[in-house]
Amino acid sequence: MRVPIEWIRQFAPVELDAEKIAYRLTMAGLEVEASEESELGTVLDIKVTPNRGDCLSVLGIARELAATCRVPFKGRTPCPASEGEPPDAATYAGVTIEDPDLCPRYAARVVLNLRVAESPEWMQKRLTAAGMRPISNIVDITNYVMLETGQPLHAFDYDTLAERRIVVRRARHGETLTTLDGVERELTSDMLVIADAAKPVALAGVMGGAETEITGSTRTLLLESAHFERRCIRRTARALSLFTEASYRFERIVDPEGVLYAADLACKLIDDLGAGNPVMGVVDAYPGRRPAPEIDLRLSRCGVLMGYVPDAKEAKNALTALGFEVREAHADLWRVKCPSWRPDIQREVDLVEEVARVLGYDRIPERLMYGATTIGMDSK
C-alpha cells in the first residue's frame, strides 16, 4: 500500500524523518519495501501481510506507528450524520439482507442535490500519491475514505434503483450484470449481489453496475457502506477475474464496526466540499453483530516466550495503544478485549507477539541455545 507520510502524520504526530519512520514500521511488522518523493513529500510503499487487513488504511498504519513511537493516536473524529431531525434516510430507502452469513452488515445513506464536479486539489494530490487516479468529487471522496479508513464504499444513482430499495442476496440462475468496466458478466448462485427490487445492480464487495453509476446528471445518491464475508468476495473476484481495491480489502478484513464511521465521513466531505446535501440519519441493517472476543494473558507467559518479563505498565500501555482493552483479573492474569479490526488475534500467544513487537524485538536478549542432547543412531 502506498501512503504519503504527511497523511500518516495527521493521525500519528511523530517528529521522525522518513527513514526512521520506515524503520519503525518495518520493525513493527509492516515492511516498507520502497519510498519515493512526490508533491506531498515522501510516499512509503508498505507490504501488508494477509492477516493485517486493518493496515490497508492510513488510520491502521498510523495506529501502529503511534504505538511504537509512544505518541498519542489521533484516530476517528466524530462525524455528524447518524441521528438527527427529519427527514431521515429511512424515509428515502430500505435495506433487506437475505443472506446475513454473507453480509452481516449493510448501511445506506442518502445525499440530495448532488453536484458532480472535480475534487479539490489537496484531495487529488493525496489520491495520486497513493496510486489512485482522480475521477470526480463523488468517486474521489469514496476512494479517499476507503484509503483513510480501510472501508470500501459505493455510490449508486438513487433514481435508477427500482422501488428505491436495496436487497442483498445471492445471484439467481440466468442473471447477468454489466459492471462499471462495461463487461456483461454471467452470475452464479454462489455470488453475492446488491440488487434493487428488480435486478442486480452491483457485485457485492467487488464492483458496481453500469446502469446505476454516478453521472453528471445524477441528483440523488445512495451511499453503500457494508461488511461482507471475505471468502465469498474472494470466490467471486477469482471466478470473474475481477480484482479491485474493494475486493482486495474485503478478502482480508474490513472492520464491521467502522461501517457507519466511513459512511458518515464520506457524507461530511460531500457536505464540506459543497457536493451535495446529506439526509440526516442512516439505514443500518446489522443482523450479524458479534461480541468482542476476550483472551486471558499472563505476564509470566510473556516472559517465557519473549525471553524477559516486560514491565507490567509498559506491556499494558502497548496493548492499549493498539486498541485493546486490558482488565486485570489478578496479579499475573489480564483479561484482554480485542478490537473489532483485529480478528487475527485469537490466542494468548498472539497477544504476547503484540507486546513484543510494540516494545521492540531488539529488547529480546540474545542467549545461547541450551537443552538436553541425545546421541544419534541408525533406526531399525
C-alpha positions in Angstrom: 0.0 0.0 0.0 1.3 3.4 -1.0 0.9 6.0 1.8 2.2 9.6 2.0 3.9 10.3 5.3 2.2 13.6 5.7 -1.2 11.7 5.7 0.1 9.3 8.3 1.3 12.2 10.5 -2.2 13.6 10.5 -3.1 10.8 12.9 0.3 9.9 14.4 2.2 13.2 15.1 5.7 11.8 15.1 8.7 14.0 14.5 10.9 11.4 13.0 12.3 11.7 9.4 11.1 9.4 6.6 13.9 6.9 7.1 13.3 6.4 10.8 9.5 6.1 10.2 10.1 3.4 7.6 12.4 1.6 10.1 9.9 1.8 12.9 7.1 0.4 10.8 9.3 -2.4 9.4 10.3 -3.4 12.9 6.6 -3.5 13.9 5.8 -6.0 11.1 4.8 -3.6 8.3 7.7 -3.9 5.8 8.4 -0.7 3.9 9.6 -2.1 0.5 10.4 1.3 -1.1 9.9 5.0 -0.8 9.7 7.9 -3.3 9.2 11.6 -3.4 6.0 13.3 -4.5 4.4 16.7 -4.3 3.3 15.8 -0.8 6.8 14.7 0.3 7.9 11.1 0.9 5.5 8.2 0.0 6.0 4.8 1.6 5.2 1.6 -0.3 4.3 -0.8 2.6 3.9 -4.5 2.3 0.9 -5.6 4.4 0.6 -9.3 5.3 -2.7 -11.1 4.6 -3.7 -11.2 8.3 -3.4 -7.4 8.8 -6.2 -6.1 6.6 -6.6 -3.3 9.2 -3.3 -1.8 7.9 -4.7 -1.4 4.4 -5.6 2.1 5.6 -3.9 5.3 6.7 -5.6 5.0 10.1 -4.3 1.5 10.6 -0.8 2.3 9.7 -0.9 5.5 11.8 -2.1 3.5 14.8 0.9 1.1 14.5 3.3 4.0 14.2 1.9 5.9 17.1 2.1 2.8 19.3 5.7 2.0 18.5 6.7 5.7 18.9 4.8 6.2 22.1 2.8 9.2 20.8 -1.0 9.7 21.1 -3.0 8.3 18.2 -5.4 10.8 16.8 -8.0 8.3 15.5 -11.6 8.7 14.4 -13.2 12.1 15.0 -16.9 12.2 15.4 -18.8 13.0 12.2 -22.4 14.3 12.0 -24.9 12.1 10.4 -26.2 9.0 12.2 -29.0 10.7 14.1 -30.9 13.9 13.6 -34.1 15.7 12.8 -36.4 14.5 9.9 -36.1 13.9 7.1 -34.5 10.7 7.9 -32.7 8.3 5.5 -35.3 5.6 6.3 -38.0 7.7 4.6 -35.9 7.5 1.3 -34.6 4.0 1.2 -35.0 0.5 2.6 -32.4 -2.3 3.1 -33.1 -6.0 3.2 -30.4 -8.6 3.8 -31.5 -12.1 2.7 -28.2 -13.8 3.5 -26.8 -12.4 6.7 -24.0 -15.0 6.7 -22.5 -13.4 3.7 -23.5 -9.8 4.6 -23.5 -9.3 8.4 -24.0 -5.5 8.0 -25.2 -3.0 5.4 -25.7 0.7 5.9 -27.1 3.2 3.5 -27.1 7.0 3.5 -28.8 9.4 1.1 -27.5 12.6 -0.4 -29.7 15.2 -2.2 -28.9 18.0 -4.6 -25.8 16.2 -5.9 -23.3 18.4 -7.8 -20.7 16.3 -9.6 -17.5 18.2 -10.4 -13.8 17.9 -9.9 -12.5 17.2 -6.4 -10.3 19.8 -4.7 -6.6 19.8 -5.5 -5.5 18.6 -2.0 -7.6 15.5 -2.3 -6.4 14.8 -5.9 -2.8 15.1 -4.7 -3.3 12.6 -1.9 -5.1 10.1 -4.1 -2.4 10.4 -6.8 0.4 9.9 -4.3 -1.5 6.8 -3.0 -1.6 5.4 -6.5 -5.2 6.2 -7.4 -6.5 8.3 -10.4 -8.8 11.2 -9.6 -12.1 11.0 -11.4 -14.8 13.2 -9.9 -15.6 14.7 -6.5 -18.0 11.8 -5.6 -15.8 8.9 -6.7 -12.8 10.6 -5.3 -14.5 11.0 -1.9 -15.4 7.3 -1.7 -11.8 6.3 -2.7 -10.4 8.8 -0.2 -12.4 7.5 2.7 -11.5 3.9 1.7 -7.8 4.7 1.8 -8.1 6.6 5.1 -10.4 4.1 6.9 -10.0 0.8 5.0 -13.7 0.7 4.4 -14.8 0.4 0.7 -17.8 2.5 -0.2 -20.0 2.5 -3.3 -22.3 5.3 -4.6 -25.5 4.5 -6.5 -27.6 6.8 -8.6 -30.6 6.7 -6.3 -33.2 7.4 -9.1 -32.1 4.3 -11.0 -33.0 1.9 -8.1 -36.3 0.1 -8.6 -38.6 1.0 -5.6 -35.7 2.9 -4.1 -34.6 -0.1 -2.0 -31.6 -2.3 -1.6 -31.7 -6.1 -1.4 -28.6 -8.0 -0.5 -28.9 -11.6 -1.8 -27.3 -14.4 -3.8 -27.5 -14.1 -7.6 -30.2 -16.2 -9.3 -29.8 -18.6 -12.2 -29.5 -16.8 -15.5 -28.9 -13.3 -14.1 -26.3 -11.1 -15.6 -24.8 -7.7 -14.7 -22.9 -5.2 -16.8 -20.2 -3.9 -14.4 -18.6 -0.4 -14.4 -15.9 -1.6 -16.8 -18.5 -2.3 -19.5 -18.3 -6.1 -19.4 -21.5 -8.1 -19.1 -20.9 -10.9 -16.6 -22.8 -14.1 -16.0 -23.6 -14.6 -12.4 -23.9 -17.8 -10.3 -25.7 -18.6 -7.2 -22.6 -18.6 -5.0 -22.1 -14.9 -5.8 -23.5 -12.2 -3.5 -25.1 -9.3 -5.3 -26.6 -5.9 -4.3 -30.0 -5.7 -6.0 -32.9 -3.4 -6.1 -36.5 -4.6 -6.2 -36.0 -6.0 -9.7 -32.4 -6.9 -10.6 -28.8 -7.0 -9.5 -27.1 -3.5 -9.5 -23.7 -4.4 -8.1 -21.3 -7.3 -7.3 -21.1 -7.1 -3.5 -17.6 -6.1 -2.4 -16.2 -6.2 -5.9 -17.6 -3.7 -8.4 -20.8 -1.7 -9.1 -23.1 -1.9 -12.1 -23.0 0.4 -15.1 -26.7 1.1 -15.0 -26.6 2.7 -11.6 -23.3 4.6 -11.7 -23.0 8.2 -10.8 -23.0 10.6 -13.8 -23.1 14.3 -14.4 -26.9 14.2 -14.4 -27.2 12.3 -11.0 -29.1 14.4 -8.5 -29.6 12.0 -5.6 -27.1 9.5 -4.3 -27.4 6.3 -2.2 -24.2 5.6 -0.4 -23.3 2.0 0.5 -21.1 1.1 3.4 -21.1 -2.6 4.2 -19.4 -5.6 5.6 -19.1 -8.8 3.6 -17.9 -12.3 4.3 -14.4 -12.4 2.9 -14.4 -15.9 1.4 -17.5 -15.1 -0.7 -15.8 -12.0 -2.1 -12.6 -14.0 -2.8 -14.6 -16.6 -4.8 -16.5 -14.0 -6.8 -13.4 -12.0 -7.7 -11.5 -15.1 -8.8 -14.4 -16.6 -10.7 -14.8 -13.4 -12.7 -11.1 -12.5 -12.8 -12.2 -9.1 -11.4 -9.8 -7.8 -8.8 -10.4 -4.3 -7.3 -9.2 -2.2 -4.4 -12.5 -3.0 -2.7 -12.2 -6.8 -3.1 -8.6 -6.7 -2.1 -9.7 -5.3 1.3 -12.8 -7.4 1.8 -10.7 -10.6 1.1 -8.6 -9.7 4.1 -10.6 -7.9 6.8 -12.7 -4.8 7.0 -13.8 -3.6 10.4 -17.6 -4.2 10.8 -17.7 -1.5 13.5 -16.2 1.0 11.1 -19.1 0.9 8.6 -21.0 3.8 10.0 -18.0 6.0 10.6 -16.9 5.6 6.9 -20.3 6.5 5.6 -20.6 9.5 7.9 -17.1 10.7 7.0 -17.9 10.5 3.3 -21.1 12.5 3.8 -19.3 15.1 5.8 -16.8 15.5 3.0 -19.6 15.8 0.5 -21.2 18.4 2.6 -18.0 20.3 3.3 -17.0 20.4 -0.3 -20.4 21.6 -1.4 -21.0 18.4 -3.5 -24.5 17.7 -2.0 -26.8 17.8 1.0 -26.7 14.6 3.1 -30.0 13.5 4.5 -29.8 13.0 8.3 -29.9 9.5 9.6 -28.7 6.2 8.3 -30.4 2.9 7.4 -28.3 0.3 9.2 -29.1 -3.4 8.9 -26.8 -5.3 11.3 -28.0 -8.9 11.8 -24.5 -10.3 12.2 -23.3 -8.4 15.2 -20.9 -10.4 17.4 -19.5 -9.7 20.8 -15.8 -8.7 21.0 -13.7 -11.7 22.0 -11.8 -11.7 25.3 -8.5 -13.6 25.8 -6.6 -14.3 29.0 -3.0 -13.1 29.1 -0.4 -14.0 31.7 2.6 -11.7 32.2 4.6 -14.7 33.2 3.8 -16.3 29.8 5.2 -13.1 28.1 8.4 -13.7 30.0 8.7 -17.3 28.8 8.0 -16.5 25.1 9.9 -13.2 25.0 12.9 -14.2 27.0 12.3 -11.4 29.6 9.4 -10.3 31.7 8.2 -6.9 30.4 7.3 -4.2 32.8 3.6 -4.5 33.5 2.8 -0.9 32.8 4.7 -0.9 29.5 3.0 -4.1 28.4 -0.4 -2.8 29.2 0.3 0.5 27.5 1.5 -1.3 24.4 -1.8 -3.2 24.1 -3.9 -0.2 24.9 -2.2 1.9 22.2 -3.2 -0.8 19.7 -6.8 -0.6 20.7 -7.1 -3.5 23.1 -8.9 -3.1 26.4 -7.0 -4.6 29.3 -8.6 -5.5 32.6 -6.5 -7.1 35.4 -8.1 -10.2 36.9 -5.3 -10.7 39.5 -1.5 -10.2 39.8 -0.4 -12.3 36.8 -3.6 -12.6 34.8 -5.1 -10.0 32.5 -8.4 -10.2 30.6 -7.9 -8.5 27.2 -10.8 -7.5 24.9 -9.8 -7.4 21.3 -10.8 -4.5 19.0 -13.2 -5.3 16.1 -10.4 -4.6 13.5 -8.2 -7.4 14.8 -9.9 -10.8 14.2 -6.4 -12.3 13.7 -5.9 -12.1 17.5 -7.2 -15.5 18.7 -4.8 -16.9 21.3 -2.7 -15.8 24.2 0.5 -16.1 22.1 -1.0 -13.6 19.6 -1.2 -11.0 22.5 2.4 -11.8 23.5 3.5 -11.1 20.0 1.7 -7.7 20.1 3.5 -6.8 23.3 6.9 -7.9 21.9 6.7 -6.0 18.6 5.5 -2.7 20.2 8.1 -2.8 22.9 10.7 -3.7 20.3 12.2 -7.0 19.2 15.6 -5.6 19.8 14.9 -5.8 23.5 14.7 -9.6 23.4 18.0 -10.8 25.0 20.5 -12.8 23.0 21.3 -16.2 24.6 23.0 -19.3 23.5 20.7 -22.3 23.0 20.7 -24.9 25.7 19.0 -28.2 26.4 19.5 -31.9 26.6 21.0 -33.7 23.6 20.9 -37.4 22.6 23.3 -39.5 20.6 22.2 -40.2 17.1 21.9 -43.8 15.9 20.6 -45.8 13.0 16.9 -46.5 13.0 15.8 -50.1 12.5 
